[in-house]
Amino acid sequence: MTRKRLLCIAAGDLDAAALLYGGMVDWDIRTVSGLDEAARVLRDGRYPVGLLMPVRRQHRAADLDSFLRRHGHMQWVGVFSPRDLDNAACRELIVEHLRDYHTAPVDPIRLAHTLGHAHGFATLRSAANSPANAAAESAGASASAAADSVLIGNSDALVRLRVQVARIAKVAAPVLIWGESGSGKELTAQAIHACSERAGGPFVPINCGAIAPTLIQSELFGYERGAFTGATRGKAGLIESADGGTLFLDEIGDLPRELQANLLRFLQEKTICRLGSTRSIRVDVRVVAASHVQLQAAVANGSFREDLYYRLAVLPVSVPPLRERREDLATLAEHFFHLYADERSPRLTGFSSRAVAAMLDHAWPGNVRELINRVRRALVMADGRLITPLDLGLDPAAAIPAPAALDDARARTERSALRECLQRSGRNVSRAARDLGVSRTTMYRLLSKHGMQP
């Protein structure tokens, strides 16, 4: 088994550091006493995880900040005295650069768990950035990565959506997705397709509101030679091209009423008839439709057929707007930061704490699509090493949250930490409590406080 590699910067107290990880037998640990020596060791890129132990405070915060920015590709864990956390510069250092931290005296078992998680995360990131993965993306995997984007996060709304997608993907019944513009309806449809038995077949998206009404029938159902002026040869329609896969009908509410009857007939009989032909063609397609308006209202005002609505809404899915999953904002922003990494300056390493605060304060009327656009804008506009609120086009004043917002942010962070710990521990409360450094009683109290079940 390959041994994990760890670089420990123990500021002048190598013996104390050795005591902490003496039981980590599956690790290859290199200990250095200063930042200069650490920089020399890290030149070969062999150490994905770093442990920072400024036991004697030999390093100034500015020096540590500069060092960690240069090695931001690594996963860093820090050990500090409780008094260190009273220092604003130290707190900012932790928030901006470290994956996790512990306070002295350190529990070796908890530290080993933290370093193990950091190494696992570094391995995942390394695999995601490998040449083989890049080649796969260039061959078409980028669409799959985009499909996963909407399912990234651990908010309650996102967990429910993931459960729905997993269940719906197992059957072949029609799906009707509702969600605000930009919330990720097509990405949800792609995720359903990717998790289904039809994943090897085509995924054909059609925006019903973007095709001219006079062309919709021929585009959907195809046509034969001579069906109309200019039809010099026959052509398969989009429904036919989705045979064996998934047909995604976006903004289904914009489909002209006269064509709704044709679509209903296809859903009932699984056959189509090309324009200008009398021959029926059997097509094996799963239909996933989506709308940003409530189709019940369209049925009530007569613009959408009631029988078609009930045929499509066998499995209804609601995609939550971004404002209902603020716990996922930082994770999503980080995902898009790496997804569009080829558009950014090599000096850019991530988001500042003020940028994260501004994102949490923003209303996000454009949902995930707006977040993608703002992150891509920031990748181009940012001059420093960290993205600022101005780079995102957000109000920097919003990055200074009011006390109520701080309480809300603290509660969201606490819920997210509890959820992640429970997932890592396999819902084992005792193990999760040990990872968090609290007693079982405190763990149950926190779960009760946030209305969560172990």
N, C-alpha and C positions, 0 to 999 in steps of 0.2 A: 504494500500500500504506500502511495506517495505521501511523504511527510509534509505537513503544513509548514510554511515559512513565516516567521515573525521577526520583525526588528524592534527591539526595545531600546528606547532612549531613556536611560536611567541617569538623571542629572547628578552624577558624582556619587551614587550609592548603589554600586553594582551588586553588593551582597544582599541588600534589601530587595532588589528586583529578583534575584535568583530565588529567594524564599517564596516569592509569589507564584512562580510558575514551575516550581520544582517537580510537581506531579504531572506536568503536561508532557508525557512521554512520547506522544505522536507528533510533537512539534520540533522543527529545526529552528532554534532561537539564537539570534545574534544580538548581543548587547553592546551598546556603545555609550559613551559618556557625554557626548556633545553633538551639536547640530552639524558642525563641519564634518566630523567623522561619519555621521549618519548620511549626509549628502554624498560622500564618497562611496559608501556601501550601496546606496540606492541607485547608483549609476547603471548597474547591470540589470535593473528591473526585476530582480528575483523575489522581492518581498512585497506581497500584496497587502499585508496588514502591518500596522505600526502601533506600538504601545508607548505612550508618552507618560513618563513619570518624573516630573520636575520636583524631586524630593527636596532639594536644597535651593530651589528657586534661582538657579544659575542663569536661566534664560529670561530675557525681557519679553513682555507680551508682543512687542513689535517684531522681535527676531523670530518668535514662534509663528506669528501670523505670516511673515514673509516665507518662512520655511514650509509651512503647511500649504500655502498657495502654490508653491513650486511642485509640491508632491500631492496635489489634490486628487490624483487618480487612485491613490491608496485609500484603504479604510483605516481610520485612526480611532483609537480608544485612549482616553486619558485617565490618569489617577491624580486626584487633587485633595488637598486638605480642606475641611469644612470652611476654614478661614479664607481660602482662595476664592470661594464662591461669593464672598462679600465684595469682591473686586469686579467692577463693571467690565473692565478690559478682559478679564478671565472668562466671565460669562459670555461675552460676545465671541471670544475665541472658541468656546465649546459649541455654541450655536452655529457658527459659520463653518467650522472645519471638522468636528468630530462626529463619528457615527454614534458613540455612546461614551459615558464617563462613569467613574466610580469615585467615592470619597474614602480616604484613609481613616481607619485601618481597613484594608481590603479583604473580602472573603475570597479565598483562592478558587473555590468552586464556582461562585458567581462570575468571577473574572474569566475563568476558563470558558464558561458558557457564552459570555459576551464576545470573546475573541473567536470562538467557534462560529457564532452567527456572522461576525464581520468577515471571516474567511469565506463562508458560504456565499455571502453577498458579493464579495470580490470575484469569486469563481463564476457566478452568474453573469456579472458584468463583463468579465474576460471572454466568456463564451459568446456573449451578445456582440462583442466588438471584434471577434476573430475573423481572419480572412475568409474562412469557409462560410461563415454566416453572411459576410458582406457579399460574397458571390451568390449566395442563395437569394439575398434581397434583390440583387441586380437581375436575377432570373424571374422575379415576380413575387418574392416573399414580402415586399414592402406593403402590399395590400393587406396581407395577413396581419402584419404589425399594426397597421392602422385599425383593423377590425378589433384587435385586442384593446385599443386605446380606451374605448368607452367603458370597458370592463375593469379598468385599473382603479384600485382604491379599496378601502375597507369600511367605508361608511355603511350605515344600516341600509340605506336605499340601494347602494351598489351591491351589497351582499344579496339582497332580495332579487335584484335583476339577474345576478349570476345564477342563482338557484333556478329562476324561471327559464333562462336560456338553456341550462343543462337539461331540464325536464322536457322542454318543448322540442329540443333537437332530436329527441329519441323517437318522435312520432312524425307522421307525414301530413298531418292536417294543416289547413290554411292558418296563417297567423296575421293578426292585425296589430300593428305597432302604433301607439300614440305617443307624441312627445313634441315639445316646443321646437321651433326652428333652431337648428344648430346643436340640439341635445345629443345627437348620435343615433338617429333612427336607422340610417343605412348601415352604420357600423354594427349596430345590434343585429340587424338582418344578416350581415356577413358572419358575425359570431355564431348565429344559429346555424347557418350553412356549414361553417367550418367544423362545428361539433357534431354534425349529422352524418348519416350514412351516405349522403349525397356530396360529401366534401370533395370527392374526386371529380365531380361533374362541374359544369359551368355555373357561375353566379352572374345572372344577367339583370342589371339594374335599369329601370325605365322611369324617368321623371314624367309623369302624366301631364304635368303642367307646362313642360318645356317643349312639347311636340305640337306643331300646328294642328288644330282640330281636323283639317282636311286630310292630314297625313297619318293620323293616329291609327285608323283601321288597317291601312296597308303596312304600317310599321309593325304593328302588333301581330297581325295574322298573315302577312305576306301577300303576294299576288302572282298571277300567272301572266305569261306573255300576252299582250294585247288587252289586258284588263282595263287599261286607260291609255290616253295619249302619252307616248314616251316610254311605255312599258315594253321595251324591245326583247326582254327575256324575263323569265320567272325569277322570283326571289323569295327565300324563306323569311318569315317574320321573326320578331324577337322571341315570341312565345316558343316557336319551333326550335330556335337556336338554343333555348334553355333546356332542351330535352335531356333527361337524366340528372338535372341539377335543380337550381332554385331560381325562380323569377321574382324579382323584387319590384313591386309597383309603388313607387314613391308618389306622395300627394295624390292618392287614389281619388280623393274628393273632387279633383279637377277633371276627372274623366267624363266626357260628354255623356249625357243620359242615354242617347241612342246606342252608344257602344257598351254601356253597362249591361244591356241584355245579351250581347255577344259574349262578354266576359263571363256572365252568369252561366250561359250555355256551356262554355268551355269547362268551368268548374264542376258542372254537373256531369258532363259526358266525357271529359278528358280528350275531346277531339276538337280540331279546328278546321276551318274551310278557308283556303286562300281566296282573296278577292279575284273574281273572274273564273272561279272553279266550282264544280259541284261535288268534288271528291273530298271526303273527310279524311283527315290525317290524325292518327292517334299520337298524343304527346304525353310523356311521363314527366310532369313538372310539379314541383311544390311551389305554391304561391304564397309569398309574404308581402303584405300590403302595409302602407304607412300613411299617416296623415297628421298634420299639425293642428287640424281643427277637429272638434268632436263630431263624428259622423252621425251621431244620434240627432243632432240639431239639423244636419243636412237632410236626414230622412224626414224629420218633422216638417221642414219647409218644402219638401218635394223635389229637391235637387239631387237626391241620391236614393236609389232603389232600396226599399226595406229588405227585400229578399236577398239582394246582393250583400247588404250589410251583414245579415245573419250568416250568410255563406262564408264570408271572409273572417268574421269575428269568432271563429271556433275557439281560437287560442289568443285572447287579448293580452298585450304586453304594454306597460307604460314605462317609458324611459324618463328617469328623474331629471329635472333641470339642474344645472350646476349649483345654483344657490341652495339646493337641498342636500348637497353633498360636499360642503365646504371642507370637511376633513380630508377630502381627496385632492384638494387644490394643489398643495405643494408636491404631492406624488405625481399628479398628472403633468404639472409644469416641468418637473424634472424629467419625466418620460419624453415629453416633446423636445426638451433641451437636447437630449441625446439622440432622438429620432432625426432631428434636423441638424446634427452636429457638423455636417459638411458646409453649413451656411454661416458658421460662427468663426470668430477669431480664435486662434490657438491659445491666446492669453486668457480667454473667458473661461472661468471655472465653475460658475453656478449663479445662484440667486442670493442677494443680500437679505438679511433679516427684515429690513425695511420694505423690500420688494415683496416678500412673502406676506408681511402685514398688510400692505396695500392690496394685494390680491384677495386676501381674506375679507377686506372691507368693501371690495367692489361688488356691485349687484349682478354682473355677468348676464345682461339681457340677451347676448348672443350665444350664451352657453359654451359648450366645448369648442365650437368653431371659432368663437371669439378668442378663447384662451390660446388656441393654436396660432391664430393670426398675431396676437400680442407677443407671444413667445418668439415667433419667427421675426417679428419687427425688432424685438430686443436683441436677438442674436446679431442683427446687422448694425443696429444703432449704438450698442454699448461700447464705451471707450475704455472702461476699467476692466478689472478682473472679475467683478461681480455685477450682475444685472441690478439696476436701480428701478424705483417706481417710474421715473421719467423715461427710462428705456422702454418700459412697458406701455407708456402712454397713459399712466395712471397718476392721480393726484398724490404728490408726496406727502401732503398734510394728512392723508388718510392712513399713512403708515404709522401714525402715532395714535393708537387706539385709546378710546375712552375706557374708564374702569369697568363698565359693564361689558364692553367688547373683550377686555382682557379676561374677565371671568368666563365668558363664553368660549374664548379660545382655549383657556386652561381646561375647561370641561371637555371640549372636543379632543384635545391632546390626550387627556386622561383616558377617555373612552377608547381612543385609537390604540393606546399602549396596552390597555387591558385586553382588547380584542386580539391584537397581534400576539401577546403572550399566551393567551388561551389557545390560539391556533398552533403556535410553535410547540406547545406542551401536549397537544392532542386532547385538549379540554380537561387536562389533569390540573385541578385547582392547587394541589400541594406544590407541584412542580412550577406552575405559573407564579405562585406566591414567592417561591424561592428565587425565581429569575428576577422578580421585581424587587426582592429584598424586603418583603413584608410578611407578616404572619398570616396564617390561614384565616383567622378571624377578621383581620383587616381586609384581606382579599374578598371575603364574602360581603363585608360592609361596603366596599367599593362597587362590587357587582350590583348589590341592592340599590345603591345610590343612583346608578346609571340605568337601572331597569334591565340589567343583562342577566342571562342564564348561563351557568357554567357548562 
